[in-house]
Amino acid sequence: MARKRVLIIEDDQWFLSLIKKTLERKKFVVATANNTIEGMAAINKKVPDVIILDFFMPGPNALVLLHELQSYGDTAKVPVVLCTNNASDIPKDSIHSYGVVSILDKTTMHPDDVAAAVRKVL
């Protein structure tokens, strides 16, 4: 069975490293990007099975990327797990139409919560 590919798009290098190590220990193949522009480039190279996405980053934010993903048939169905410090501010009803399957609050989550959210959608 092929290992599932996860793309983490996160500008906080410490958090990105923590989540990457956690997912690799769970046997996922992990790619990373530091912002939405790098994220789109990574997606264009190889569409992941799931995306872990920070909501607020320098440059274009997650909504720009989510809208872009919905514009293409091969990326519109990729599940997205949002990780943000402002989870309570995200309008959950409207964001699910963009492929967001879970919203995790960075201030209260454990790294294994990300792995659990990824496993749930795969």
Residue pairs with C-beta under 8 A, 6 or more apart in sequence:
3 27
3 28
3 29
4 28
4 29
4 49
4 50
4 118
4 122
5 28
5 29
5 30
5 31
5 46
5 48
5 49
5 50
6 23
6 28
6 29
6 30
6 31
6 48
6 49
6 50
6 51
6 52
6 118
7 30
7 31
7 32
7 33
7 39
7 42
7 43
7 48
7 50
7 51
7 52
8 16
8 19
8 20
8 23
8 30
8 31
8 32
8 33
8 51
8 52
9 32
9 33
9 34
9 35
9 36
9 38
9 39
9 42
9 51
9 52
9 53
9 54
9 57
9 62
9 65
10 16
10 19
10 32
10 33
10 34
10 52
10 53
10 54
10 57
10 83
11 34
11 35
11 54
11 57
11 58
12 54
13 34
15 54
15 83
15 106
16 32
16 34
18 111
19 52
19 83
19 111
19 114
20 30
20 32
22 111
22 112
22 114
22 115
23 30
23 52
23 114
23 115
23 118
24 30
26 115
26 118
26 119
28 115
28 118
31 42
31 46
31 48
32 42
33 39
33 41
33 42
35 57
35 58
35 59
35 60
36 57
36 59
36 60
36 61
36 62
36 64
36 65
37 59
37 60
39 51
39 53
39 65
40 65
40 68
42 48
43 51
43 69
43 75
43 78
47 74
47 75
47 78
48 78
49 78
49 79
49 122
50 78
50 79
50 80
50 81
50 118
50 121
50 122
51 69
51 78
51 79
51 80
51 81
52 80
52 81
52 83
52 114
52 118
53 62
53 65
53 66
53 80
53 81
53 82
53 83
54 62
54 82
54 83
54 84
55 61
55 62
55 82
55 83
55 84
55 86
55 90
56 62
56 84
56 85
56 86
62 82
62 84
63 98
66 80
66 95
66 98
66 99
66 100
67 98
68 75
69 75
69 76
69 78
69 80
69 98
69 99
70 76
70 98
70 99
76 99
77 99
78 99
79 99
79 101
79 121
79 122
80 98
80 99
80 100
80 101
81 100
81 101
81 102
81 103
81 104
81 114
81 117
81 118
81 121
82 90
82 95
82 100
82 102
82 103
82 104
83 104
83 106
83 109
83 114
84 90
84 103
84 104
84 105
84 106
85 105
85 106
85 107
87 103
87 104
87 105
87 106
88 105
90 103
92 103
95 103
101 117
101 120
101 121
102 117
102 120
102 121
104 113
104 114
104 117
